Amino acid sequence: MRPRTLLLLLAWLLLGGALLLGLFALGRRRPQDLPWTRLDLAAPIGLFTGRKLTALGGDPALCRALLARAGLADRAAPPLHGPGQCGYADGERLLPGGAGTIAYRPAGLTTRCAVAAGLAVWEWEVVQPAAIRLFGQTVRRVDHFGSYNCRRIAGVDRGWSEHATGNAVDVAGFELADGRRISVARDWARTRSPEAAFLRATRDGACRLFATVLSPDYNAAHHDHLHLDQAARGAAGWRACR
């Protein structure tokens, strides 16, 4: 086959693939199934939502505009300059209110903007629907072990943790509207319980929104929390979910 003919064939195949993808997204009414549509934090999760959220790490202005459009304005935190590669310039404070974002305990949690955007979608599209389905009520607080921590990856001699730039958060548990507490450390192993089902639903849903999601299923170091981060590789579709 001649090179020109081969190129034409490839072009037609790409065009056909794009058309089929567009029809698929149209049929499901999920614009985020398409790579070229603009990200909308209020839209249902689609095939490319996670990539677009991770890509916000390279465009803080767009990230903050999307948060404002979703009702989460006026949450920018001052830049933090740490030693070496540590610190961030696009911190966002996670506060209750606005579009209904739940509280984080301890209060004052600040992450990079792309993580904050992912957490907002996670709450609206994953956490609250799972809580209503399994418990008939919403979540009012998320317990966490923090975000920023100027350190390298645990157990590795080289490589900085995503925590070093506030690009990760460790979720320890949840508090329901009636005050009931759900703990990763206590409830993950109770595999037949609604609490364990809820924790796994939140983990699985997070895998569609974050570049890295690590749970007790990964290793003993994560026995008591879910690690969520927006590592840059996620923008190209390289994700880790355990």
N, C-alpha and C positions, 0 to 999 in steps of 0.2 A: 504494500500500500504506500502511495506517495505521501511525503511529509505534509503537503498541503491538504490532502484528503483526510489524513489522520487528524490534523488540527481542526478541520471542519467537523469531523465526527465527534471529537472531544467537546467542541463548543456546543453542538446540538445536545450531547448527553448532559452537559452542565446546565444548559437552559431547561431541558426537560426535567432534570432533578429539582431545579429551583421552582419550576411550575408545580411539580407534585408536592413539594414541601409547602408551597403557598396554599394549595388546595387543602392539604392536610390541616394546616393551621386554621384556615377559614372554616373548615368543617367542625373543628373543635372549639372555635371562637376563642382561641388563645394566641394573641399576637406575639407573645414571647416565645412561641415555637419557632419563630423566624429570626435568623441572625441579624437582619438588617433593620428590624423595627426598633424604635426608641424604647429604652427601658422605662417602665412605669411601675413604681413600687406597689401601687394599688391593684395591678393586674394579676390574674391568676398565674401561678407558676407554670412556665413553659420549658421547652427543651433547652433554651438558651438563657434563661433567667440567671442561672448560677454564673455563667461566663461573664455576663454583663455586669453583675454585681461585683465580681472580682476585679474587672477592668476599671471600676470606679477608683481603685487605688491609685491609678495613674492620672485621674482627672478629678481632684478634690472640688473644683468649682461646680462641675456637673453633679457630683455626689451631693453637695449641699443644696443645690437647686432642686434635686429630686426629693430630698428630705423635706424641704420647705413646701414643695408642691403636695407632699403627702401629709402636711400639717405638722411637721416636726421641725419648725424653724427655731432660730435663736438658741441653739444648743452647742455652738462652736466653743471649743476649749482653747486656751492659750497654747502655743507651741511648747513642746517639751524637748530640751536638749540634754541628752545623756552622754556618757563617755563612749568613745569608739563609734560604732554604728547605731547606738541606741538613741531612741527619741522619735518624735513625730511632729509634723507640721499641720496635720489635718485632723486633730482630735475632736471627737463629738461626745458630749455628756449625755448619758442615757437617763432621762428623767421621765417620770410618769406625766400623763396629760397629753395635750395636743390631740393627735389622732387616736388616742386611747392606749398609748404604750404603757405597759405594765411597769411596776417599780422593780429596781434591782437592789438586792441587799447583799453586802453593805452598800449604802447610798454613795453616790459620787463616782460611780464607774464611768471611766472614759476610755473609748477605743478609737482607732482610726475610723474615718468616715465610712469606708467600704464595709467594715464589720458592723457598724451601727445600722447601715442600710440593710444588710443581710439579717440582722436581728429583728428589725421591724417587720420584714416580710415573713420571717420565721414565726413571729408571734401571730400575725394576722392570718397566715395561710396554713400553719402547721400546729403550733402550740394550742391556741384557743380552740380550734375545731376539734382537736384530739381530746382536750379536757371536757368539752361539752358532750362529745360522743361517749366517752367512757365514764364521766362522773356527773354529767348533767349540770355543770357549772364551769365558770371560767377560772383562769389562773390570775392571781393578783400580784404575786411577787416571784421573781427568779433569784435564787441564791447562787452566788458565784464566788470563785477564788481569785478573781482579779483578771486584769488584762496586761498592763505594762509591767514588764520585769526584765531588766537589762541582764540577760544571760544567754549562754549558748544552749543548743539543744541538749536535753538531759541525756547523759550517757554517750555523748559524741564529742570528740576532741576538737572538731572544727564545725563551723556553721552556726550562725546565729538563729536563735529561736524566733518565731514570729511574734512572740511576746516582747521581744526586745524593741519592737517598733509599735507596740500597741495594736498589732494586726491580728490578735487572737484573744479569745476569752474562754475561761474555764467555768462551765455551768455545773453547780453542785446539786441543785434540786429546785423544787417549785413549791409554792404555797397556794392552795386553792382558795376560792372566795369564802368558804366556810372555815378557813383556818387550818385545814388538813395539810400536812407536810408530806412531800414526796421527795425521797433522798436517793441519789444515785448509789451511794455507798450501801444503803440498807435495802433498797427495793429492787435493784437490778437483778439480783440473784433469785428473787421470788418470782420465778418465770411464769407461773400460772395466775399471778395476781393482776388486777387492772392497773396497779401502779407500774409494774414491769412493762405491761403492754403500752402504757402511756410513754414511758421513758424510751422504749424502742421506736415508737411512732415519732417522737421528737427527734431522735437520732437519725432515723431514715429520712425524715423530711428535711433535716439540716443538710444532708448529703446532696440535695438538689440545689442548695443555695450557697454553700461554702466550699472552698478549695480543699480543705482538710477537715475531717470529722473523725475524732478518735474517742472510743468509749471503753468500758471495761472489757469488751470483747477483744480489744487490741493487745493490751498488756497490763501487768499488775500496777504500773505507774498511773494508770487511768481508772483504777478501781472505784474511785469516788467522784468522778466528774466526766463531763463531755467536753472535749477540746474542740473548739470551732475556730478556724482561721481562714484568711483570704490570701494565701500565698499566691504570688504573681503567676505561677504556672497554671492556676485555675482559669485564667483568662483564655488560655489556649485549649482548655478542655481536659487538662491533666488533673485528676482529682484523686483523693485518697479518702476512703470511707470504710471504717472498721468499727 
